[in-house]
Amino acid sequence: MKLLKKAIITAALAGGMLAVGQAQAANWLMLQGTEKPGQAARAKVWGFVQVQYQNDNSDANKAGGYIPPKLTPPNLSSQSAFNVNRARIGARGTGMPLDSNVNYFVLVEFGNNGITEPGGSFAKLTDASITLNHIPGARIRTGLFKYPGAEEGLQAIHVFDWVNFTDVSNQMLLERFPNQSYTPNIPPQSIPTGTDLQGFDDGVGAFRDVGIQVFDSFMVGAAKDWDLSYALMVGNGNGLNFSDNNSKKDIYAYFSAEKVFKGKGPFREGMKFLGWSQTGVRSYDGNNDGVSENYDRDRWGIGFKLKKSNYRVTTEYMSGDGMIMVGVANPSFGMGPGAGKPGKPGNGLLAEADGWYLEGGYRIPKSNWELDLRYDTYDRLKGDKFEVEFKTWTVGAQYFFNKKTRVTANYASRNYEAINFPSGKGPNAQLDGVNGRASIQLTHIF
């Protein structure tokens, strides 16, 4: 992993030094962090709304209890629910005519999701950043924004082709932060649940951090059709929280190379290769002795995306070491005898995990329909007695009313298994019965 991190950083710096022209068609780093010089408005108000319905047909355990994977998020109180899961509004623009080399990005979340629900927030600021574009090849962005990382997390959520994230992204990358003090695990609940199964006090990290980032994108090659991008960032490692809870900082590195076919913005066609890493430390009273200890949290991944004509294919592999969450009802990062005992079986504080996914879509010619298919797998607590494998097939369809309004329908067939236990024993006493989940979501961008 250390060699990969060095390779990413070296490649990123080399990309900057070898570049001979600046990119005009935006990638995610550029699309979210910059504006077109002299063309952007001083303040452009924008946002989107996503309304959804989800239905989970999983079975209860023998005692009639349900665990979070068998209930609909984010409230985890029933197996079917309508929800306004995202409602975001923001503004972006430049300081023109004072200085068009300075731009900003602000976004607020009003929906009911993993950002707002755990803390009972009515609204939550998700983005507030300023970008300085004065140094050629080294733009500087600072504030609260998406850190450079996996494609599934870095891409704009309102153009995400699925209703729910893959398990590897949802569990390993979409960070949940430890409570200030040790919190016991929450047992399975009957429906309607009388207890909140969400054991974490704070919302998810939302693939964001507060810090400073140096980045840029360059067009290279004889035809200027290869887009090289890099980003190096230092952040608090505390998600959407403005303050930090320790003196350690997270280090992020990212590099991508894309063969551009045509188009621009989020709908640009091309073939992209990417790699990234994240290294940090989390402070937490993991053994319930009244004193916080430091735990390493490392993540890295590689990916590939092809988008051409009516086809789309994406695949990513991701790996994690330390601070492996074992469920939102287990805020102590432990299950079985591992709760409150770092290094013991079932404890994720020092554990490892990895996973990957392969997804694709086909836009039916001369129609508003798209068909999608995805397979994802996640191996949690690798090599541990309580190791669990998550495998999911998801079929989907999208109907585009226009460029800014679409409906997305998914059905996920899930198989979750603790591989070292027979059926009905250990974790499988709860995982047995996890079945399909149907969802439909309407998205409108304004």
C-alpha positions in Angstrom: 0.0 0.0 0.0 2.9 2.4 0.8 4.4 1.7 -2.7 1.0 2.5 -4.3 0.7 5.7 -2.3 4.2 6.8 -3.5 3.3 5.9 -7.1 0.1 7.9 -7.0 1.9 11.0 -5.6 4.8 10.6 -8.1 2.4 10.2 -11.0 0.4 13.2 -9.9 3.4 15.4 -9.7 4.7 14.1 -13.0 1.4 14.8 -14.7 1.6 18.4 -13.6 5.2 18.8 -14.8 4.6 17.2 -18.2 1.4 19.0 -18.9 1.5 21.3 -21.9 -2.1 22.6 -22.0 -5.0 23.1 -19.6 -8.2 21.0 -19.7 -11.3 22.7 -21.0 -13.8 19.8 -20.5 -14.3 19.5 -16.7 -13.8 16.3 -14.7 -15.1 15.9 -11.2 -12.2 17.8 -9.6 -12.6 20.6 -12.0 -16.4 20.5 -12.2 -16.9 20.8 -8.5 -13.9 23.1 -7.6 -13.6 25.6 -10.4 -15.5 28.0 -12.7 -14.8 29.1 -16.2 -12.7 32.3 -16.0 -14.6 35.4 -17.1 -17.8 33.4 -17.9 -19.2 32.3 -14.6 -21.9 34.3 -12.8 -21.1 36.1 -9.5 -23.8 33.9 -7.9 -25.6 31.0 -9.5 -28.3 29.4 -7.3 -28.8 25.7 -8.0 -29.8 22.5 -6.3 -31.8 19.3 -6.6 -34.5 17.2 -4.9 -34.7 13.4 -4.7 -37.9 11.7 -3.5 -37.9 7.9 -3.1 -39.8 4.9 -2.0 -38.0 1.7 -0.7 -39.4 -1.7 0.3 -37.3 -4.4 2.0 -38.7 -7.9 2.0 -36.2 -9.5 4.4 -37.3 -11.9 7.1 -37.0 -11.3 10.8 -34.9 -13.5 13.0 -36.4 -16.4 15.0 -37.4 -14.0 17.8 -39.1 -11.6 15.4 -36.3 -9.0 15.5 -34.8 -7.0 12.7 -31.3 -5.6 12.1 -30.5 -2.5 10.0 -29.9 -4.3 6.6 -33.5 -5.6 6.9 -35.0 -2.1 7.4 -35.3 1.0 5.1 -32.8 3.8 5.7 -32.2 6.2 7.2 -34.7 5.9 10.0 -34.6 2.1 10.2 -38.1 1.9 11.8 -39.9 -0.1 9.1 -39.5 -2.2 5.9 -41.2 0.3 3.6 -41.2 4.1 3.5 -41.5 7.2 1.3 -38.8 9.7 1.9 -37.4 13.0 0.7 -33.9 11.6 1.0 -32.1 14.6 -0.5 -33.1 18.3 -0.9 -30.0 20.4 -1.5 -29.7 24.1 -2.5 -26.6 26.1 -2.9 -24.8 28.8 -4.8 -21.5 29.0 -6.8 -19.7 31.6 -8.8 -16.7 33.9 -9.0 -15.5 37.2 -7.6 -15.9 38.9 -11.0 -15.3 41.7 -11.9 -13.1 42.1 -8.9 -11.1 38.8 -9.5 -12.4 36.0 -11.8 -9.5 33.8 -10.5 -11.4 33.3 -7.2 -14.5 31.1 -7.1 -16.6 29.6 -4.4 -19.0 26.7 -3.8 -21.7 26.5 -1.1 -24.3 23.7 -0.6 -26.8 22.9 2.2 -28.7 19.6 2.8 -32.4 19.7 3.9 -33.2 16.0 3.2 -33.7 13.1 5.5 -30.6 10.9 5.1 -27.4 9.8 6.8 -26.1 13.4 7.0 -29.1 14.8 8.9 -30.9 11.9 10.6 -28.4 10.6 13.2 -28.0 14.0 14.8 -31.6 15.1 14.3 -30.5 18.0 12.2 -33.1 20.0 10.2 -30.3 21.1 7.8 -26.6 20.5 7.4 -23.9 22.5 5.5 -22.2 20.0 3.2 -20.0 22.3 1.1 -18.4 25.7 1.7 -15.1 26.2 -0.2 -13.0 28.8 -1.9 -10.7 28.1 -4.9 -7.7 30.2 -5.8 -6.7 29.8 -9.5 -3.7 32.1 -9.6 -0.9 29.6 -9.8 -0.7 27.7 -13.2 -0.8 24.0 -12.6 -1.6 24.3 -8.8 -5.1 25.5 -8.0 -5.7 25.8 -4.3 -9.1 24.9 -2.8 -9.8 25.3 0.9 -12.8 24.8 3.2 -15.4 22.0 3.4 -15.7 19.9 0.2 -15.5 16.4 -1.3 -12.1 14.9 -0.8 -10.4 13.3 -3.8 -11.1 9.6 -3.7 -13.2 6.8 -5.2 -15.3 7.5 -8.3 -18.5 6.4 -6.5 -17.9 8.9 -3.7 -16.4 11.8 -5.7 -19.0 12.0 -8.5 -22.0 14.3 -8.1 -24.8 12.4 -6.4 -27.5 14.0 -8.5 -26.2 12.2 -11.6 -25.4 8.9 -9.8 -27.1 6.1 -11.7 -28.3 4.1 -8.7 -30.5 4.7 -5.7 -28.2 3.2 -3.1 -24.4 2.9 -2.8 -22.5 -0.4 -3.0 -21.8 -2.1 0.3 -18.1 -1.5 0.0 -18.6 2.3 -0.4 -21.5 2.5 2.1 -19.7 0.5 4.9 -16.0 1.1 4.3 -15.8 4.6 2.7 -18.9 6.4 3.8 -17.4 7.1 7.2 -19.2 6.9 10.5 -17.4 8.6 13.4 -17.1 7.1 16.9 -19.2 8.6 19.7 -17.4 10.6 22.3 -17.7 7.7 24.7 -18.2 3.9 24.5 -21.8 3.0 23.4 -23.2 -0.5 23.8 -24.4 -2.3 20.7 -28.2 -2.1 19.9 -29.9 -5.5 19.7 -32.4 -6.5 16.9 -35.8 -4.8 17.3 -39.3 -5.8 16.4 -41.4 -3.6 14.0 -42.3 -0.9 14.7 -39.0 -0.4 16.3 -39.2 1.3 19.7 -35.4 2.0 19.7 -33.4 3.9 17.1 -31.1 1.4 15.5 -28.7 4.2 14.4 -26.1 4.0 17.2 -23.8 6.8 16.0 -24.4 10.3 17.4 -23.1 12.1 14.4 -24.0 11.9 10.7 -21.9 10.3 8.0 -18.8 12.0 6.6 -20.5 12.2 3.2 -17.1 11.7 1.4 -16.1 15.2 2.7 -13.6 16.9 4.9 -12.4 20.3 6.0 -8.9 21.1 4.7 -6.8 22.5 1.9 -6.2 20.9 -1.5 -3.8 21.5 -4.4 -5.1 20.2 -7.7 -5.3 20.8 -11.5 -6.1 19.1 -14.8 -4.2 19.1 -18.0 -4.7 18.1 -21.6 -1.7 16.2 -23.1 -0.8 14.1 -26.1 -0.4 15.0 -29.7 -4.1 15.5 -30.2 -4.6 17.0 -26.7 -7.1 14.3 -26.0 -5.7 12.9 -22.7 -6.8 14.6 -19.5 -4.4 14.2 -16.6 -5.6 15.2 -13.2 -4.0 15.2 -9.7 -5.0 16.3 -6.2 -3.1 16.4 -2.9 -5.1 17.3 0.2 -4.6 17.7 3.9 -7.7 17.6 6.0 -9.0 17.3 9.6 -10.3 13.8 9.0 -13.5 14.7 10.8 -16.1 14.7 8.0 -18.6 17.5 8.0 -17.6 18.8 11.4 -15.7 22.1 11.2 -13.5 21.3 14.2 -11.0 18.5 14.7 -11.0 16.1 17.6 -7.3 15.4 17.5 -4.0 16.9 16.2 -3.6 14.3 13.5 -4.4 15.2 9.9 -5.6 13.0 7.0 -3.5 12.9 3.8 -5.3 12.4 0.5 -3.7 11.7 -2.9 -5.4 11.2 -6.2 -4.5 10.8 -9.9 -6.5 10.1 -13.0 -5.8 9.8 -16.7 -8.7 10.0 -19.2 -8.8 9.5 -22.9 -11.5 12.0 -23.9 -13.7 11.1 -26.8 -16.1 14.1 -26.9 -18.4 16.2 -24.8 -17.8 18.1 -21.5 -19.0 18.3 -17.9 -20.6 15.3 -16.1 -21.8 13.8 -19.5 -18.3 13.8 -21.1 -17.5 10.6 -23.0 -14.1 9.0 -22.3 -12.0 6.2 -20.8 -10.7 7.0 -17.4 -8.1 5.3 -15.1 -7.8 6.4 -11.5 -6.0 5.7 -8.2 -6.3 7.3 -4.8 -5.3 6.9 -1.1 -6.3 8.3 2.3 -4.3 8.0 5.5 -5.4 9.2 8.9 -5.9 8.7 12.6 -9.1 8.5 14.7 -9.2 9.1 18.4 -11.7 6.9 20.3 -12.2 5.2 23.7 -12.3 1.8 22.0 -11.7 -0.3 25.1 -14.1 1.6 27.4 -11.5 2.6 30.0 -12.3 6.3 30.0 -9.2 7.2 27.9 -9.2 7.8 24.1 -6.7 5.9 22.0 -5.5 6.6 18.5 -6.3 4.2 15.7 -5.0 4.3 12.1 -7.5 4.6 9.3 -6.1 3.9 5.8 -8.0 3.5 2.6 -6.9 3.2 -1.0 -8.4 2.1 -4.4 -8.1 2.0 -8.1 -10.7 2.3 -10.8 -11.7 2.3 -14.4 -14.6 4.0 -16.2 -15.6 3.9 -19.9 -18.4 6.1 -21.2 -19.0 6.1 -25.0 -22.1 6.5 -27.1 -25.0 4.6 -25.4 -22.7 2.5 -23.1 -21.2 2.9 -19.7 -19.0 0.6 -17.7 -17.4 1.3 -14.3 -15.3 -0.9 -11.9 -13.4 -0.1 -8.7 -11.4 -2.0 -6.2 -11.1 -0.6 -2.7 -9.2 -1.7 0.4 -9.3 -0.5 4.1 -7.1 -1.0 7.1 -8.4 0.1 10.6 -11.6 1.6 11.8 -13.8 -0.9 10.0 -17.4 -0.4 10.9 -19.4 -3.5 11.6 -22.9 -2.0 11.5 -24.7 1.2 12.4 -26.2 -0.6 15.4 -22.6 -1.3 16.6 -21.1 2.1 17.3 -18.4 0.4 19.4 -17.0 -1.0 16.1 -17.3 -4.5 17.6 -19.6 -7.5 17.4 -19.8 -10.6 19.5 -17.0 -10.8 22.0 -15.1 -8.0 20.2 -17.2 -5.1 21.5 -15.0 -2.8 23.5 -11.9 -5.1 23.0 -9.6 -3.9 20.2 -7.7 -6.7 18.5 -10.2 -9.4 19.7 -12.4 -11.4 17.2 -15.3 -9.3 15.9 -13.6 -5.9 16.6 -13.1 -3.6 13.6 -10.8 -1.0 15.1 -7.7 -2.9 13.9 -9.3 -5.0 11.2 -9.0 -5.1 7.4 -11.6 -5.2 4.6 -11.8 -4.9 0.9 -14.3 -5.0 -2.0 -15.1 -4.2 -5.5 -17.9 -3.6 -7.9 -18.7 -3.7 -11.6 -21.5 -1.8 -13.1 -22.8 -0.7 -16.5 -25.6 0.9 -18.4 -27.1 0.9 -21.9 -29.1 3.9 -23.1 -31.7 2.5 -25.6 -31.3 4.5 -28.9 -34.0 6.9 -29.8 -35.7 6.5 -26.5 -35.7 8.0 -22.9 -34.9 4.6 -21.3 -31.7 3.3 -19.9 -31.0 -0.3 -18.5 -28.5 -0.8 -15.7 -26.8 -3.8 -14.0 -24.4 -3.9 -11.1 -22.6 -6.5 -9.0 -20.8 -5.6 -5.8 -19.0 -7.6 -3.1 -17.5 -6.6 0.2 -15.4 -8.7 2.6 -15.6 -7.3 6.1 -13.1 -8.2 8.9 -10.9 -10.2 6.6 -9.3 -13.2 8.3 -11.3 -12.7 11.4 -13.6 -15.3 13.0 -16.5 -13.0 12.4 -15.6 -12.2 8.8 -18.7 -11.4 6.7 -19.1 -11.5 2.9 -21.7 -9.2 1.3 -22.7 -10.0 -2.3 -25.3 -8.0 -4.2 -26.8 -8.1 -7.7 -28.8 -4.9 -8.6 -30.8 -4.5 -11.8 -32.1 -1.0 -12.7 -33.9 1.1 -15.2 -34.0 4.9 -15.7 -36.4 7.0 -17.6 -35.3 10.5 -18.5 -38.2 13.0 -18.8 -35.6 15.6 -19.8 -32.0 16.5 -19.0 -32.8 17.5 -15.4 -35.6 15.1 -14.4 -35.5 11.3 -14.3 -36.9 8.4 -12.4 -34.6 5.5 -11.3 -35.9 2.0 -10.3 -33.7 -0.6 -8.7 -34.1 -4.1 -7.3 -31.2 -5.5 -5.3 -30.8 -9.2 -4.6 -28.5 -9.6 -1.6 -26.6 -12.5 0.0 -24.9 -11.7 3.3 -23.0 -14.5 5.1 -20.6 -14.9 8.1 -18.4 -17.5 6.3 -17.0 -19.1 9.4 -20.4 -20.0 10.9 -23.1 -22.4 9.8 -26.6 -21.1 8.9 -28.5 -19.9 12.0 -25.4 -19.6 14.1 -23.3 -16.6 15.2 -23.8 -13.5 13.0 -25.8 -15.7 10.6 -28.6 -15.9 13.2 -29.3 -12.2 12.1 -28.0 -12.2 8.5 -30.1 -15.2 7.5 -33.2 -13.8 5.9 -31.6 -10.7 4.3 -33.5 -10.7 1.0 -34.3 -8.3 -1.9 -34.8 -4.6 -1.7 -36.8 -2.6 -4.2 -36.5 1.2 -4.6 -37.7 3.9 -6.9 -36.4 7.5 -6.9 -37.4 10.7 -8.7 -34.6 13.3 -9.2 -35.1 16.9 -10.3 -32.2 19.3 -10.8 -32.9 23.1 -10.8 
